[in-house]
Amino acid sequence: MSVPAPGLPARVRIHEVGARDGLQNEKTAVPTEVKAEFVRRLAGAGLTTIEATSFVHPKWVPQLADAEQLFPLLADVDAALPVLVPNERGLDRALALGATRIAVFGSATETFASRNLNRTVAESLAMFEPVVARAKEGGAHVRGYLSMCFGDPWEGAVPVHQVVSVARALLDLGCDELSLGDTIGVATPGHVQALLSALNEAGVTTDRIGVHFHDTYGQALSNTLAALQHGVTTVDASAGGLGGCPYAKSATGNLATEDLVWMLDGLGIETGVDLAALTATSVWMAERLGRPSPSRTVRALSHKE
């Protein structure tokens, strides 16, 4: 039953990351054709933004080594298809295939920047500067991911002012939007609202902010609700709850898109997503991965059937 709550947005755009962030950790290679069909089914379920792949060196993320083969197969998909690029070489590969939505992936902490990018935070921002500039010159939309916004497995709790500083720097490079990542899933609602308020005070408007929560401690939906109460209307999620982070051992799965849609449907918030079709897609993908989906909503709805 849909029972709206006061003070929430009328519509939320789900930034689906299952095909990229969700699959990148899979040890067994997923065939390119299966990835393409996954994206098509996600679009068919009503998702309008589906992160397709990453143009990273195959050595670092072997699962996404087929980016050049996959992306052209998605030319007929009726959805925005962002791709992650780590540097100018990755950008060149993406632009050569006609990508119009680009994402870069930064860190709010020095340790994770060193382990993930082999650079300091300042050096990583310097690396992103020409990437963002060239992408913008070419008319592309640029998203800046910022990881470790709430806690870091090596450094512990991350000060809000530290996150705000790096977030502001990413936007100053020219990023159109910012995705705040709770990479190891330690955020709680008060922390979420404190960071969002601090960003607003630093001149970052809420309409440029998306949130990306992991469900390590079961807090992803409560944190999402806190963000919605603050006015955020872009939420990252992964179909079936796939994914985590290959460079942070304590990171578990992303917020499951089905769990998010169930909550939003119940609040009367529009998403344009057909929950039954999405659930069927995640069941289909889980069968190809050889294990059940971790999403509670997928389990509940597929069990009913």
N, C-alpha and C positions, 0 to 999 in steps of 0.2 A: 504494500500500500504506500502510495506517495503522500508524504506529509512534509510540506515545505517548512523550513526554519527561517526565522527572520535574519536579515543581514548577510545573506549569502548571494553569490552571483547567480544570474539566471541561466548562464551557459558556461561550460568549461570545455576548453580544447585539450584533448588528450594527446600528448606527444608519445606515440608508441615506439618503444625501444627494443621490443622483443627480437626483431630480426638482426639487430646489431649487438647491442649490449647483452641481450638474452642468449644469443648463440655463441658469443665469442669465447666463452669458457668451456664449451663442449669439447671433450677430448677426442671423440670420434668425429671424423669429418662428415659434415652434413652436405649431401649433394647439392650442387648449384641449382638444379631444377626444383628441388624440394624447398630451398630458400625462396626462390621466385614464386612458387605456388603459395608459400606461407604469406608473403607480402600481398599477393593477389587476394587471398582469403581474408586477410586483415582489412584490406580496402573494401572488400565486399561486405564486411560486417559494419562498415560505416566509419572506420577510422580515417581521418583526413590528413594526418601527419604521421608518416611511418619512416623511422630512421632505417635506411636500407642496408648500409654496410660501412666499412671503414677502409680508407686508402692508406693503410699503415703497412710497413714492411712485413712480409710474411713470416720473418724470423720471430717477430714479437707476438703476432696474433695469427697463427697458422690457419685457424678456422675461417678467417676472412681473406685468405690469399686469392680468392676468386672474384674480387671486386670488379675487375675489368670484364669478366665473363657475366657476372650477375647483373650489373647495372643496365646494360642494354636490353636485357630480357624484361625489364620493368617499364619500358617506354609506353606501354598501353595502360599502365596503372593510373587510375583517377585519384591521385593523392599527392600531396607534397612528399618528396623523398629526400630528406636531408642525408648527408654523408659526413662522417668524421674524417678530418685530415690532420695529421700530426705536424706537418711542416710544408714548405713550399713544394717539395717533390710530390707529396701526397695531393696538394692542391692542383698541380699540373695534371696529374692523372685523372682527378675528378672533373676538372674543367674540360679536359679533352673529350670526355664522354657526355658533356652537356649538363653536368650537375648545376643546379641553380640555388641550392640551399647547402651551406657549408657549416660545419661545427668544429671548434677547436676545444681542447680538453686541458684545462689548467688545474693547479692545486693551490689551496690556501695555506698549505704547510710546506716547510722546506724539506722534511724527510720524505714525504710522498713525492714531491717534485723530483727529488734526487733519484728515488727508486723507480718512478714511472717514466720520467722524461730525461733522466740523467743530467739534470740541470738544476740550478737554483730557481726560485720563483722569479727573480728578476730576469735571469737568462731565458726562462721559458716565455716570459712576456715579450722579450726582445725577439725571440724566434717567431712568435705569433704576429708581431707587428706587420711584416710584409705580407704574411698570409691573409690577414684580415683586409689590409689595404688593397691587395690585388683582387681579392674576391669581391670587394665592394665596387672596385673600378669596373669589374665585369658584370655588375648588376646583381650579384648574388646576395641572398639573405645570409647573415652570419649569426650563429648562436655560439655563446661562450659557456662551456661547462666549467663549473668550479667545484672541484671535489674537496672532501674533508672539511666541509663547512661547519660541522658541529663537533667532531671528534676525530682523532687520528690514532691509529693503533700504536704508534711509537711515541707521539708527543702528548697524548692525552687530550683533554678538553682544549678546544681551539677558541681563543679569545674573539669575541664578536668584532672588536675593532680591527683585528687582523684580517678577518674575512671581508669586512667592508672595504678595507684598503685594496685588496687584490680584486675584488668585484668591481670597484670603481675604476681600477686600472684597465680591466678587460673591456669595460664599456667605453672608456676613453680611447681605446685602440680603434673603436668603430663597431663593436659587436652590436647587433640589433636587439638581442635578448640575452638573458643570463639564466642558466639553470643551476640552482643551488643544490649541491649533492650531499646527502647524508650517507657517505660512502660505506660506513660501517654500522649504520642503523642505530646510533646512540641518541639521536635527538628526542626531545620531549616537547609538548606543545608550547610551554612557556618560552623555551629556548627559541623555537621557531618564530614566535611572534616578536621576541626581543630582537632577533637578527633582522627581520623584515622592517621593524620600526627604525632600527639603526641605519639600514640601507636608505629608507625614505629620508631620514634626516641628512644623509650624505648626498641627497639629490637624485637618488635612483627611484624612479617612479614604479609603482607596483605593476603597472601594465607591461613592464619590460622584464618581469621576473617570473620564472617557472620554478617548480620544486621537484626534486628527484629523491624520493625516500626509499630506503631499504628496510626490510621488515625483521631485522635481526632480533629485536626485542619486542616484536609485535606492536610497534608504535606507528607504522607507516600510515594507517588510515587516520588515527587521531592527530598526527602531525599534519596530514593533508587537510583535515577539517579546520585546524588552527590557521593554516595558510588561506583557506577559502574565507574564513571569517575576517581575515585581514584584507581580502579583496583580490587575492591571486586567482587567475583564471586559466593558467596553463599548468598542467600536471603531467609529469612523466610517469609512464607505467609500462609494464612488460606483460604481454599476453601469456597467461598461464603461470606468471610469477617466475619466468626464466631469468637466469643471469645472476651476476654478482660483480666481483671485481677481481681480475687475475693478479693484481699487485697488492691486494689487501686480504690476507688469509681469513680474517674474521668476518668479511662481508658475505652475507647470505643473499638470498634472492631479492630482486626488485619488488616493489609493490605490484601485485597482480592486477592487470587491467580489469579483469572480471570483478574482483573485489571492489575496485574503485567504482566501476559502473553500477554495481549493486547499490553502493552507498549513495551515489549521485542520483540514481533513479529514485531511490527512496526519499531523497530530499527534494525531488521535483526539479532537479537541475538538468538542463538539456545537454546531451553529448553527441547526439546523432548516431550512437552506437546501438546495434541490435545485439543484446546480451546473449540471446540463444545462438546466433550465428557466430559470435565471438567465442563462446564456450565450445561450440563444435569445432572451431578452428584450433583451439588449444588442445582439445582431446586428440584431434588429428595429428598435431605436431608431437604431442607426448607419445603417441604410438610410434612415430618415426624415430624418436629418441630412445624408445625402449623403457620408459618409466612413466609413472603417473604424474600429473601436474600437481605442484605444491599449492595451487590456488584453492582456498577453501570453497569459493563459489563454484569453481569448475567441478570440484568433487561433489558438492551438494547437488548441483543441477544435473550432472551426468549420472549420478546415482539414482536420481528420481526417474530418469529415462530407463 
